[in-house]
Amino acid sequence: MLKLEKYGVELKPYLAVFWRTKRFNRFIDRIAFKYFRFWKIFFTVGVFLAIGELLFTLKFFASNLMASYYGGNAQLVLPLIPGVTISFSSLPYFVISVVVVFCLHEFAHGIAARVEGIRLKSIGMMFVVLIFGGFAELVDEDISRAKITSKLRLLAAGSMANLLCGIIITVFIINFSLVISPLFSGPEGVLIVSIVDGSPADRAGIVVGDVILSINGSRITDTYSFVKYMYSAPANSTLVLSLLRGNIIVHSSFHPLNSSIAFLGVRSFNYYAPRFLTAILTPMSAWHIYNVFTWLELLSVSAALINMLPIPFFDGGGFFEALFQFPIFKRRTVYFLNRKMTVGEALLNIIRLTSIMLLFANISQSFILGGFRMP
């Protein structure tokens, strides 16, 4: 038997592996105390944002249900299950994003803990089935003795960090060409990222990773010019595609949504040519980076919002329990659910039950509508 404990590794049932280390404690202390005033303000802002995140999430859930009821376009709200709601082709992007989101989340908790005078036992990584993540292990006695305001800043820290990350990544996506410009030039064409089986492109031998530079002599510089040209090409026309690897002739068919225009059966993305490191960077590299960004944006914002729901085991559960411990919520008592309790306890139960019902109603609605797979 391997003695993994001395390496900080712990094996648990259900394919759970935990790795703990104290090597980062000193680094977190240095970051926390060097910018102590900044972190105090940052996490205080996070407390107010946490309340706003809950209100926004509940409004979104309610509006999403109403949109479906009145025949509108409802957004999918799905648990992230590899192979079920996440395609295996998206799994690498998902795993990378999960690691970043969880590590950033727990790193923020670690900094907030030290700023509030709560001792940090260890920082670690976990692997449960197909999910990676990080955690900050704190001293429970310090948490129980902490002031309410300290608990609020601590519990809001992770979501605050995720929300900020989501905002930054959104800016990166909007300015994607600029962000990757040190490594890539362009766009200089369109990259084929998926092909419909049996489509004209498939029959002509076009493969994922091909780059279209021109069609019938017309320069194609990006997805906009590609779509514009295809909308002007008549159905069943013959198209000569100039690819990076040479020319290829495609006999188009008619578009399923508009029988008068040509149809190739491809999904495209802007092609960005690597400036250097061509042995490592491929035509698909920018596409992979973009996918990581989109998943990181989705998971960061989702983690920030969902995690602040007042549900047990979520940060929001502890956050709102602490919030309603302020004396103003304990001065009066009411009867709720056939039990006498403080106003704070009643409010916590109301928003907790509301959150759980709206969350599961949205998930159920998504599965009913057939949303079993994310891109």
C-alpha positions as CSV (number, residue, x, y, z in Angstrom):
1,M,0.0,0.0,0.0
2,L,1.2,3.5,-0.8
3,K,1.5,5.8,2.2
4,L,0.0,8.8,0.5
5,E,-0.8,10.7,3.8
6,K,2.8,12.0,4.1
7,Y,2.3,13.7,0.7
8,G,-0.9,15.3,1.9
9,V,-3.1,13.0,-0.3
10,E,-6.3,11.5,1.1
11,L,-8.5,9.0,-0.6
12,K,-12.2,8.8,0.1
13,P,-15.1,6.8,-1.3
14,Y,-16.8,7.6,-4.6
15,L,-13.5,8.3,-6.4
16,A,-12.8,11.3,-4.2
17,V,-9.1,12.4,-3.9
18,F,-8.0,15.3,-1.7
19,W,-4.6,16.9,-1.7
20,R,-3.7,19.4,1.1
21,T,-0.6,21.5,1.6
22,K,0.4,24.3,3.9
23,R,3.1,25.6,1.5
24,F,0.8,28.3,0.2
25,N,-0.2,29.6,3.6
26,R,2.7,32.0,3.8
27,F,2.1,33.3,0.3
28,I,-1.6,34.0,1.1
29,D,-0.6,35.7,4.3
30,R,1.8,37.9,2.4
31,I,-0.9,38.8,-0.2
32,A,-3.6,39.4,2.4
33,F,-1.6,41.7,4.7
34,K,0.4,43.6,2.0
35,Y,-2.9,44.8,0.5
36,F,-4.9,44.7,3.7
37,R,-6.9,47.9,3.2
38,F,-7.7,47.0,-0.4
39,W,-9.0,43.6,0.5
40,K,-11.1,45.0,3.3
41,I,-12.9,47.3,0.9
42,F,-13.0,44.7,-1.9
43,F,-14.7,42.1,0.3
44,T,-17.0,44.7,1.9
45,V,-18.3,45.6,-1.6
46,G,-18.7,41.8,-2.1
47,V,-21.2,41.7,0.8
48,F,-23.5,44.2,-0.9
49,L,-23.1,42.5,-4.2
50,A,-24.0,39.1,-2.7
51,I,-27.4,40.5,-1.7
52,G,-27.8,41.9,-5.2
53,E,-26.7,38.6,-6.7
54,L,-29.5,36.8,-4.8
55,L,-32.1,39.3,-5.9
56,F,-30.9,39.1,-9.6
57,T,-30.9,35.3,-9.6
58,L,-34.4,35.0,-8.1
59,K,-35.7,37.5,-10.6
60,F,-34.0,35.7,-13.4
61,F,-35.5,32.3,-12.3
62,A,-39.0,33.8,-12.0
63,S,-38.8,35.6,-15.3
64,N,-37.5,32.5,-17.0
65,L,-40.4,30.4,-15.9
66,M,-42.9,33.1,-17.0
67,A,-41.2,33.4,-20.4
68,S,-41.8,29.7,-21.0
69,Y,-45.4,29.9,-19.7
70,Y,-46.2,32.7,-22.1
71,G,-44.5,31.1,-25.1
72,G,-41.3,33.1,-25.0
73,N,-37.7,31.9,-25.2
74,A,-36.6,30.4,-21.9
75,Q,-33.0,30.0,-21.0
76,L,-31.7,26.6,-20.1
77,V,-30.7,26.0,-16.4
78,L,-29.0,22.7,-16.2
79,P,-26.7,20.8,-13.8
80,L,-23.3,20.3,-15.3
81,I,-23.0,16.5,-15.9
82,P,-20.3,15.4,-18.4
83,G,-21.8,13.3,-21.1
84,V,-25.3,14.3,-20.2
85,T,-25.5,18.1,-20.2
86,I,-21.9,18.6,-21.4
87,S,-20.7,17.1,-24.6
88,F,-17.5,15.2,-24.5
89,S,-16.0,17.5,-27.1
90,S,-16.5,20.4,-24.6
91,L,-15.1,18.5,-21.6
92,P,-11.5,19.8,-21.9
93,Y,-12.7,23.4,-21.9
94,F,-15.0,22.6,-19.0
95,V,-12.4,21.0,-16.9
96,I,-9.9,23.8,-17.4
97,S,-12.5,26.4,-16.5
98,V,-13.7,24.5,-13.4
99,V,-10.1,24.3,-12.1
100,V,-9.7,28.1,-12.5
101,V,-13.1,28.9,-11.1
102,F,-12.8,26.7,-8.0
103,C,-9.2,27.7,-7.3
104,L,-9.9,31.4,-7.6
105,H,-13.0,31.0,-5.4
106,E,-11.1,29.2,-2.6
107,F,-8.1,31.4,-2.9
108,A,-10.4,34.4,-2.3
109,H,-11.8,32.7,0.8
110,G,-8.3,32.1,2.0
111,I,-7.3,35.8,1.6
112,A,-10.6,37.0,3.2
113,A,-10.0,34.6,6.2
114,R,-6.6,36.0,6.9
115,V,-7.8,39.6,6.5
116,E,-10.5,38.9,9.1
117,G,-8.0,37.2,11.5
118,I,-9.2,33.6,10.8
119,R,-6.4,31.1,10.7
120,L,-5.9,29.0,7.6
121,K,-5.1,25.3,8.0
122,S,-4.3,24.4,4.4
123,I,-5.0,25.0,0.7
124,G,-5.8,22.0,-1.4
125,M,-7.1,20.5,-4.6
126,M,-9.8,17.9,-4.9
127,F,-10.8,15.4,-7.6
128,V,-14.3,13.9,-7.4
129,V,-15.3,11.7,-10.3
130,L,-14.6,14.0,-13.2
131,I,-14.6,17.3,-11.3
132,F,-11.5,19.2,-10.2
133,G,-11.6,22.0,-7.6
134,G,-9.8,23.8,-4.9
135,F,-10.6,24.4,-1.2
136,A,-9.4,26.5,1.7
137,E,-9.5,24.7,5.0
138,L,-10.1,27.2,7.9
139,V,-9.9,26.9,11.7
140,D,-13.5,26.3,12.8
141,E,-13.0,27.9,16.2
142,D,-11.9,31.1,14.6
143,I,-14.9,31.2,12.3
144,S,-17.4,30.7,15.2
145,R,-15.8,33.5,17.2
146,A,-15.6,35.9,14.3
147,K,-17.9,39.0,14.1
148,I,-21.0,38.9,11.9
149,T,-19.4,41.4,9.4
150,S,-16.3,39.2,9.2
151,K,-18.3,36.1,8.4
152,L,-20.2,38.1,5.7
153,R,-17.0,39.2,4.1
154,L,-15.6,35.8,4.3
155,L,-18.6,34.0,2.8
156,A,-19.1,36.6,0.0
157,A,-15.4,36.6,-1.0
158,G,-15.5,33.6,-3.4
159,S,-18.5,34.8,-5.3
160,M,-17.0,38.3,-5.5
161,A,-13.8,36.9,-7.0
162,N,-15.8,34.7,-9.5
163,L,-18.0,37.6,-10.6
164,L,-15.0,39.9,-11.2
165,C,-13.3,37.1,-13.2
166,G,-16.5,36.7,-15.2
167,I,-16.6,40.4,-16.0
168,I,-12.9,40.5,-17.0
169,I,-13.4,37.4,-19.3
170,T,-16.4,39.0,-20.9
171,V,-14.2,42.0,-21.8
172,F,-11.6,39.6,-23.2
173,I,-14.3,37.9,-25.4
174,I,-15.6,41.2,-26.7
175,N,-12.0,42.2,-27.6
176,F,-10.9,38.7,-28.5
177,S,-8.8,39.8,-31.6
178,L,-6.9,42.3,-29.5
179,V,-6.4,40.0,-26.6
180,I,-4.7,37.3,-28.7
181,S,-2.9,39.7,-31.0
182,P,0.5,39.1,-29.4
183,L,0.3,35.5,-30.5
184,F,-2.0,35.6,-33.5
185,S,-2.7,37.8,-36.5
186,G,-6.0,38.3,-38.2
187,P,-8.7,37.4,-38.8
188,E,-7.5,36.2,-42.2
189,G,-10.3,33.8,-43.2
190,V,-12.7,31.4,-41.6
191,L,-11.9,28.2,-39.7
192,I,-14.2,25.2,-40.0
193,V,-15.0,24.0,-36.5
194,S,-17.7,21.4,-37.2
195,I,-19.4,19.8,-40.2
196,V,-22.9,18.3,-40.6
197,D,-22.7,14.6,-41.6
198,G,-23.7,14.0,-45.2
199,S,-23.7,17.7,-46.0
200,P,-22.2,19.1,-49.2
201,A,-19.0,20.1,-47.3
202,D,-18.8,16.6,-45.9
203,R,-19.2,14.9,-49.3
204,A,-16.6,17.3,-50.8
205,G,-14.0,16.2,-48.3
206,I,-13.8,19.4,-46.1
207,V,-12.6,18.5,-42.6
208,V,-12.6,20.2,-39.2
209,G,-9.6,22.5,-39.1
210,D,-9.7,23.6,-42.8
211,V,-9.4,27.3,-43.4
212,I,-11.4,29.0,-46.2
213,L,-9.5,32.0,-47.7
214,S,-11.8,32.7,-50.7
215,I,-14.9,31.4,-52.5
216,N,-15.1,31.7,-56.3
217,G,-12.3,34.2,-56.1
218,S,-14.0,36.4,-53.5
219,R,-11.8,37.1,-50.5
220,I,-13.2,35.7,-47.2
221,T,-11.7,37.5,-44.2
222,D,-14.0,36.6,-41.4
223,T,-17.3,34.9,-40.5
224,Y,-19.2,38.0,-41.4
225,S,-17.9,38.1,-45.0
226,F,-18.4,34.3,-45.2
227,V,-22.1,34.5,-44.1
228,K,-22.6,37.5,-46.4
229,Y,-21.2,35.6,-49.4
230,M,-23.2,32.4,-48.7
231,Y,-26.5,34.4,-48.4
232,S,-25.8,35.8,-51.9
233,A,-24.9,32.4,-53.5
234,P,-27.9,30.7,-55.0
235,A,-29.0,27.2,-53.9
236,N,-27.4,24.2,-55.7
237,S,-24.5,26.4,-57.1
238,T,-21.0,25.1,-57.5
239,L,-18.5,26.8,-55.2
240,V,-14.7,26.8,-55.6
241,L,-13.2,27.1,-52.1
242,S,-9.7,28.2,-51.7
243,L,-8.3,26.6,-48.6
244,L,-5.0,26.7,-46.8
245,R,-4.3,23.3,-48.2
246,G,-5.5,24.0,-51.7
247,N,-8.6,24.4,-53.8
248,I,-11.7,22.2,-53.4
249,I,-15.0,22.2,-55.4
250,V,-18.2,21.9,-53.5
251,H,-21.6,21.4,-55.1
252,S,-23.9,23.2,-52.6
253,S,-27.5,22.3,-51.7
254,F,-30.3,24.5,-50.5
255,H,-30.4,25.9,-47.0
256,P,-32.9,24.2,-44.6
257,L,-34.2,27.6,-43.5
258,N,-34.1,29.3,-46.9
259,S,-34.4,27.2,-50.0
260,S,-33.1,30.0,-52.3
261,I,-29.6,30.2,-50.9
262,A,-26.6,27.8,-50.9
263,F,-25.9,25.5,-48.0
264,L,-22.5,24.0,-47.2
265,G,-23.2,22.4,-43.7
266,V,-20.4,23.9,-41.7
267,R,-19.9,25.9,-38.6
268,S,-17.2,28.5,-38.8
269,F,-15.1,30.7,-36.6
270,N,-12.6,33.5,-37.5
271,Y,-9.2,32.2,-38.5
272,Y,-6.3,33.7,-36.6
273,A,-2.9,32.8,-38.0
274,P,-0.2,32.0,-35.4
275,R,2.6,34.7,-35.5
276,F,5.2,32.3,-34.3
277,L,5.6,28.9,-32.4
278,T,3.9,27.3,-35.4
279,A,5.2,23.9,-34.3
280,I,2.9,24.3,-31.2
281,L,0.2,26.7,-32.3
282,T,-2.2,25.3,-34.9
283,P,-5.0,26.9,-37.0
284,M,-7.4,25.6,-34.2
285,S,-5.5,27.2,-31.3
286,A,-7.4,30.5,-31.3
287,W,-10.7,28.5,-31.4
288,H,-9.6,26.5,-28.3
289,I,-8.7,29.7,-26.5
290,Y,-12.0,31.2,-27.3
291,N,-13.9,28.1,-26.0
292,V,-11.9,28.2,-22.7
293,F,-12.9,31.9,-22.4
294,T,-16.6,31.2,-23.1
295,W,-16.7,28.4,-20.6
296,L,-14.8,30.4,-18.0
297,E,-17.2,33.3,-18.4
298,L,-20.2,31.0,-18.1
299,L,-18.9,29.1,-15.1
300,S,-17.6,32.2,-13.3
301,V,-20.8,34.1,-13.5
302,S,-22.9,31.0,-12.7
303,A,-20.8,30.1,-9.7
304,A,-21.0,33.7,-8.4
305,L,-24.8,33.7,-8.7
306,I,-25.8,30.2,-7.9
307,N,-23.4,29.9,-5.0
308,M,-25.1,32.9,-3.2
309,L,-28.5,31.2,-3.1
310,P,-29.4,30.6,0.6
311,I,-29.2,26.8,0.3
312,P,-27.3,24.5,2.7
313,F,-23.8,23.7,1.6
314,F,-23.7,26.9,-0.6
315,D,-21.8,30.0,0.6
316,G,-25.2,31.8,0.4
317,G,-26.6,29.4,3.1
318,G,-24.0,30.5,5.6
319,F,-24.0,34.1,4.4
320,F,-27.7,34.7,5.0
321,E,-27.7,32.8,8.2
322,A,-25.0,35.3,9.4
323,L,-26.9,38.3,7.9
324,F,-30.1,37.5,9.8
325,Q,-28.1,37.3,13.1
326,F,-28.0,41.0,13.3
327,P,-30.0,42.2,16.3
328,I,-32.5,44.0,14.2
329,F,-33.7,40.7,12.9
330,K,-33.9,39.1,16.3
331,R,-36.0,41.6,18.2
332,R,-39.3,40.3,17.2
333,T,-40.7,36.8,16.8
334,V,-43.4,35.4,14.5
335,Y,-45.1,32.1,13.8
336,F,-44.0,30.5,10.6
337,L,-44.4,26.8,9.6
338,N,-46.3,26.2,12.8
339,R,-43.2,27.2,14.8
340,K,-42.2,30.3,16.8
341,M,-39.1,31.9,15.4
342,T,-37.4,35.3,15.1
343,V,-38.1,37.5,12.1
344,G,-34.6,36.7,10.8
345,E,-35.2,33.0,10.9
346,A,-38.6,33.4,9.1
347,L,-37.0,35.5,6.4
348,L,-34.2,33.0,5.9
349,N,-36.7,30.1,5.6
350,I,-38.8,32.1,3.1
351,I,-36.0,33.0,0.7
352,R,-34.4,29.5,1.2
353,L,-37.6,27.7,0.2
354,T,-38.2,30.2,-2.6
355,S,-34.7,29.7,-4.0
356,I,-34.9,25.9,-3.9
357,M,-38.3,25.8,-5.6
358,L,-37.3,28.3,-8.3
359,L,-34.0,26.5,-8.9
360,F,-35.6,23.0,-9.3
361,A,-38.5,24.4,-11.3
362,N,-36.0,26.0,-13.8
363,I,-34.0,22.8,-14.0
364,S,-37.2,20.7,-14.5
365,Q,-38.4,23.1,-17.2
366,S,-35.1,22.8,-19.0
367,F,-35.2,19.1,-19.1
368,I,-38.9,19.1,-20.2
369,L,-38.0,21.4,-23.1
370,G,-35.3,18.9,-24.2
371,G,-32.3,20.8,-23.0
372,F,-30.2,17.8,-22.2
373,R,-26.9,18.9,-23.8
374,M,-24.9,22.1,-23.7
375,P,-22.6,23.2,-26.5
